[in-house]
Amino acid sequence: MSKENGFLIILILLLALLPLSESRFYLFLGTDILIMGLFAVSLNLLLGYTGLVCFGQGAFFGVGAYTYTLLIKKISLSFPLAFIAAPVGGAIAALIIGFFCIQRTKIYFAMLTLAFSQIVWAIVFKWNSLTGGDNGIIGIPFPQHLDSPTRFYYFTLAVVVLSFYILRKTVSSPFGRILTTIRENPERTEFIGIHVKHFQLLAFVISGAFSAVAGALFAILNHSIFPDLLYWPQSAEVLIMTLLGGMYSFFGPLAGAAVILYLRMLVTSYTQYWPLIMGTILALILFFFPGGIVGFLKERRIFHGGGG
């Protein structure tokens, strides 16, 4: 067993014991870290493995949140069906948006994802009769049998661990190896008979689906949703989490999410200038830690082996 996998097992055990602290604040923070960690890892399927820089990942996060909420609030659909519908909605949105975005490469791809995410945000923001517009939707009930912070925490932990397992198997499979080949040299990959755009689109859809799962969990945790979930700062923040943790490590984005959320909680208790702090963190990462936290630890041989 690699050190990375060993640390992961220890981390899961520690997370499972977190409710024993009997602190509602840290239970909420732990749940938030798990949700945003899943969001960041799903983005990293595009960024770290496929080499696609997506500036609009918040659109799929928001689609998942709104799909779940509207099905629960508007038509009183059962929790299991509404929750399953969230990644389906995210996948469909990613399929439509991705179909157009993958026709372009590099900066043009990135800007197209940003443009489409702003279109989705504008629809949600202006469609008052359905989405509540800028007032959002409040009063989202906890699902039956998950109506306590501890129960929901364990549910979130189970969903996130299962999602990580599926994503880890995906990137370790022949499909995942094709994605990394595309990342390194898409032109040469095309020459050996692999339809690059098909694989990029499939990666885009998978990433969108798991981002939507995170969005649905976020809606339940916060009992409310707002159009800001789809706005560009949401996409920028999860991108920073991914870079901070390390985009060339599977679990790097989870570490980045934990650090960003903890720092935000700490800094905002002293000052309102959190965006300034986050910008400084990003600048330091790009200059001194291009491999992110996990990349830095691997260089120091704290982690080695384990791949991905």
C-alpha positions as CSV (number, residue, x, y, z in Angstrom):
1,M,0.0,0.0,0.0
2,S,1.3,3.4,-0.9
3,K,1.7,6.2,1.7
4,E,-0.9,8.2,-0.2
5,N,-3.5,5.5,0.1
6,G,-2.5,4.9,3.8
7,F,-3.0,8.6,4.6
8,L,-6.4,8.4,2.7
9,I,-7.6,5.5,4.9
10,I,-6.5,7.4,8.0
11,L,-8.3,10.5,6.8
12,I,-11.6,8.6,6.1
13,L,-11.4,7.1,9.6
14,L,-10.8,10.6,11.2
15,L,-13.7,12.0,9.2
16,A,-16.0,9.2,10.3
17,L,-15.1,10.1,13.9
18,L,-15.7,13.8,13.5
19,P,-19.3,13.8,14.9
20,L,-17.8,12.5,18.2
21,S,-16.4,16.0,18.7
22,E,-20.0,17.1,19.4
23,S,-19.3,20.5,17.7
24,R,-22.0,21.6,15.3
25,F,-19.6,24.1,13.8
26,Y,-16.9,21.6,12.9
27,L,-19.5,19.2,11.7
28,F,-20.8,21.8,9.3
29,L,-17.3,22.7,8.2
30,G,-16.5,19.0,7.7
31,T,-19.6,18.5,5.6
32,D,-18.8,21.6,3.5
33,I,-15.2,20.4,2.9
34,L,-16.5,17.0,1.7
35,I,-18.9,18.7,-0.7
36,M,-16.5,21.2,-2.1
37,G,-13.8,18.5,-2.2
38,L,-16.0,16.4,-4.5
39,F,-16.7,19.5,-6.6
40,A,-12.9,20.2,-7.0
41,V,-12.1,16.5,-7.8
42,S,-14.8,16.5,-10.5
43,L,-13.3,19.6,-12.0
44,N,-9.8,18.0,-11.9
45,L,-11.0,15.2,-14.2
46,L,-11.0,17.9,-16.9
47,L,-8.1,20.0,-15.7
48,G,-5.5,17.6,-14.3
49,Y,-6.3,14.5,-16.4
50,T,-7.7,15.8,-19.7
51,G,-5.9,19.1,-19.9
52,L,-9.0,21.1,-20.3
53,V,-9.2,24.4,-18.4
54,C,-12.8,25.0,-17.5
55,F,-13.9,28.4,-16.3
56,G,-17.6,27.5,-16.0
57,Q,-17.7,24.5,-13.7
58,G,-20.0,26.4,-11.4
59,A,-22.8,26.0,-14.0
60,F,-23.0,22.3,-13.4
61,F,-22.8,22.7,-9.6
62,G,-25.7,25.1,-9.8
63,V,-27.7,22.9,-12.2
64,G,-27.4,20.1,-9.7
65,A,-28.5,22.3,-6.8
66,Y,-31.5,23.7,-8.7
67,T,-32.5,20.4,-10.3
68,Y,-32.8,18.8,-6.8
69,T,-34.4,21.8,-5.2
70,L,-37.0,22.4,-7.9
71,L,-38.0,18.7,-7.9
72,I,-38.4,18.7,-4.2
73,K,-40.1,22.1,-3.8
74,K,-42.2,22.3,-7.0
75,I,-43.5,18.8,-7.5
76,S,-42.7,17.1,-4.2
77,L,-40.7,14.4,-5.7
78,S,-39.2,11.8,-3.3
79,F,-35.7,12.5,-2.0
80,P,-34.0,9.5,-3.8
81,L,-35.5,10.3,-7.2
82,A,-34.7,14.1,-6.8
83,F,-31.2,13.3,-5.7
84,I,-30.5,10.9,-8.6
85,A,-32.0,13.5,-11.0
86,A,-29.3,16.0,-10.0
87,P,-26.4,14.3,-11.7
88,V,-28.6,13.5,-14.6
89,G,-29.4,17.2,-15.0
90,G,-25.7,18.0,-14.7
91,A,-24.7,15.4,-17.3
92,I,-27.3,16.7,-19.8
93,A,-26.2,20.3,-19.3
94,A,-22.6,19.2,-19.7
95,L,-23.4,17.3,-22.8
96,I,-25.1,20.3,-24.4
97,I,-22.4,22.8,-23.3
98,G,-19.5,20.5,-23.9
99,F,-20.7,19.7,-27.5
100,F,-20.0,23.3,-28.4
101,C,-17.0,23.9,-26.2
102,I,-14.8,21.0,-27.4
103,Q,-15.0,22.4,-30.9
104,R,-12.3,24.8,-29.7
105,T,-9.1,24.3,-27.9
106,K,-7.0,26.0,-25.2
107,I,-8.0,29.6,-24.3
108,Y,-11.0,29.5,-26.7
109,F,-12.3,26.4,-24.9
110,A,-11.9,28.1,-21.5
111,M,-13.6,31.2,-22.6
112,L,-16.5,29.3,-24.2
113,T,-17.1,27.4,-20.9
114,L,-17.2,30.8,-19.1
115,A,-19.6,32.2,-21.7
116,F,-22.0,29.3,-21.4
117,S,-21.9,29.3,-17.6
118,Q,-22.9,33.0,-17.7
119,I,-25.8,32.2,-20.0
120,V,-27.0,29.5,-17.5
121,W,-26.6,32.0,-14.7
122,A,-28.6,34.6,-16.6
123,I,-31.4,32.2,-17.2
124,V,-31.6,31.3,-13.5
125,F,-31.2,34.9,-12.4
126,K,-34.1,36.2,-14.7
127,W,-36.5,33.3,-14.5
128,N,-38.2,34.5,-11.3
129,S,-41.4,32.4,-11.6
130,L,-39.3,29.1,-11.6
131,T,-36.0,29.8,-9.8
132,G,-37.0,32.8,-7.6
133,G,-34.5,35.0,-9.5
134,D,-32.0,36.9,-7.3
135,N,-34.0,35.9,-4.2
136,G,-33.2,32.3,-4.8
137,I,-35.1,29.5,-3.1
138,I,-35.1,29.1,0.7
139,G,-36.5,26.6,3.1
140,I,-35.2,23.5,1.4
141,P,-36.1,20.7,3.9
142,F,-33.8,18.0,5.1
143,P,-34.7,14.6,3.7
144,Q,-36.6,12.3,5.9
145,H,-34.3,10.1,8.0
146,L,-31.4,12.6,7.4
147,D,-33.0,15.4,9.5
148,S,-30.0,15.9,11.8
149,P,-26.5,17.3,11.1
150,T,-24.8,14.1,12.1
151,R,-27.0,11.9,9.9
152,F,-26.5,14.2,6.9
153,Y,-22.8,14.3,7.6
154,Y,-22.5,10.5,7.4
155,F,-24.7,10.5,4.2
156,T,-22.5,13.1,2.6
157,L,-19.4,11.1,3.6
158,A,-20.8,8.0,2.0
159,V,-21.8,9.7,-1.2
160,V,-18.4,11.5,-1.5
161,V,-16.4,8.3,-0.8
162,L,-18.5,6.4,-3.4
163,S,-18.0,9.2,-5.9
164,F,-14.3,9.3,-5.3
165,Y,-14.2,5.5,-5.7
166,I,-15.9,5.7,-9.1
167,L,-13.8,8.7,-10.3
168,R,-10.6,7.0,-9.1
169,K,-11.5,3.8,-11.0
170,T,-12.3,6.0,-14.0
171,V,-8.9,7.7,-14.1
172,S,-7.1,4.4,-13.4
173,S,-8.9,2.6,-16.3
174,P,-7.8,2.5,-20.0
175,F,-10.3,5.4,-20.5
176,G,-8.4,7.5,-17.9
177,R,-5.0,6.6,-19.5
178,I,-6.4,7.9,-22.8
179,L,-7.4,11.1,-21.2
180,T,-3.9,11.7,-19.9
181,T,-2.5,10.9,-23.3
182,I,-4.8,13.5,-24.7
183,R,-3.6,15.9,-22.1
184,E,0.0,15.4,-23.1
185,N,-0.4,15.5,-26.9
186,P,-3.9,15.6,-28.4
187,E,-2.6,15.8,-32.0
188,R,-0.5,12.7,-31.7
189,T,-3.4,10.9,-29.9
190,E,-5.6,11.7,-32.9
191,F,-3.0,10.3,-35.2
192,I,-3.1,6.8,-33.5
193,G,-6.8,6.5,-34.3
194,I,-8.4,7.9,-31.1
195,H,-11.2,10.3,-31.6
196,V,-10.0,13.0,-29.1
197,K,-13.2,15.1,-29.1
198,H,-15.4,12.1,-28.2
199,F,-13.2,11.4,-25.1
200,Q,-13.1,15.0,-24.2
201,L,-16.9,15.3,-24.4
202,L,-17.3,12.1,-22.3
203,A,-14.9,13.5,-19.6
204,F,-16.9,16.8,-19.7
205,V,-20.2,14.9,-19.1
206,I,-18.8,12.8,-16.2
207,S,-17.3,15.9,-14.6
208,G,-20.5,17.8,-14.9
209,A,-22.5,14.9,-13.4
210,F,-20.3,14.7,-10.3
211,S,-20.3,18.5,-9.9
212,A,-24.1,18.3,-9.9
213,V,-24.0,15.7,-7.1
214,A,-21.9,18.2,-5.1
215,G,-24.4,20.9,-5.9
216,A,-27.4,18.9,-4.7
217,L,-25.5,18.1,-1.4
218,F,-24.7,21.8,-1.0
219,A,-28.4,22.7,-1.4
220,I,-29.5,20.3,1.3
221,L,-26.8,21.4,3.7
222,N,-27.5,25.1,3.4
223,H,-31.4,24.8,3.1
224,S,-31.3,27.4,0.3
225,I,-29.8,28.2,-3.1
226,F,-29.1,31.4,-5.0
227,P,-28.0,32.2,-8.6
228,D,-24.5,33.0,-7.2
229,L,-23.9,29.3,-7.3
230,L,-23.6,29.5,-11.0
231,Y,-21.7,32.8,-11.2
232,W,-18.1,32.9,-12.3
233,P,-16.6,33.5,-8.8
234,Q,-17.8,30.0,-7.8
235,S,-16.0,28.5,-10.8
236,A,-12.9,30.5,-9.9
237,E,-12.9,29.4,-6.3
238,V,-13.1,25.7,-7.1
239,L,-10.3,26.2,-9.7
240,I,-8.1,27.7,-7.0
241,M,-8.9,24.8,-4.7
242,T,-7.7,22.4,-7.4
243,L,-4.5,24.3,-8.1
244,L,-3.7,24.7,-4.4
245,G,-4.1,21.0,-3.6
246,G,-2.4,19.8,-6.8
247,M,-4.0,19.1,-10.1
248,Y,-1.7,16.1,-10.9
249,S,-2.8,14.2,-7.8
250,F,-6.3,12.6,-7.5
251,F,-6.8,13.7,-3.9
252,G,-5.0,17.0,-4.3
253,P,-8.1,19.1,-4.9
254,L,-9.7,17.7,-1.7
255,A,-6.7,19.0,0.3
256,G,-7.0,22.3,-1.5
257,A,-10.7,22.5,-0.6
258,A,-10.0,21.8,3.0
259,V,-7.3,24.5,3.2
260,I,-9.3,27.1,1.4
261,L,-12.5,26.6,3.5
262,Y,-10.6,26.5,6.8
263,L,-8.6,29.6,5.9
264,R,-11.8,31.4,4.8
265,M,-13.5,30.6,8.1
266,L,-10.4,31.8,10.0
267,V,-9.7,34.9,8.0
268,T,-13.3,36.2,7.8
269,S,-13.5,36.1,11.6
270,Y,-10.8,38.8,11.7
271,T,-11.2,40.8,8.4
272,Q,-13.5,41.2,5.5
273,Y,-10.7,41.1,3.0
274,W,-10.9,37.4,2.2
275,P,-10.6,37.9,-1.6
276,L,-7.3,39.7,-1.1
277,I,-6.0,36.8,0.9
278,M,-7.2,34.2,-1.6
279,G,-5.6,36.2,-4.5
280,T,-2.3,36.2,-2.5
281,I,-2.5,32.5,-2.0
282,L,-3.1,31.9,-5.7
283,A,0.0,34.0,-6.6
284,L,2.2,32.2,-4.1
285,I,1.0,28.8,-5.4
286,L,1.8,29.7,-9.0
287,F,5.3,31.1,-8.1
288,F,6.5,28.7,-5.4
289,F,4.3,25.6,-5.4
290,P,3.3,24.8,-9.0
291,G,2.5,21.2,-8.0
292,G,0.2,22.3,-5.2
293,I,0.2,21.0,-1.7
294,V,0.3,17.3,-2.5
295,G,2.9,17.9,-5.3
296,F,5.1,19.6,-2.7
297,L,4.7,16.8,-0.2
298,K,5.6,14.2,-2.9
299,E,8.7,16.2,-3.7
300,R,9.7,16.0,-0.1
301,R,8.9,12.2,-0.2
302,I,6.1,12.5,2.4
303,F,4.0,10.9,-0.3
304,H,5.4,8.5,-2.9
305,G,4.0,6.0,-5.2
306,G,0.3,5.4,-5.5
307,G,-0.1,7.2,-8.8
308,G,-2.8,9.5,-9.9
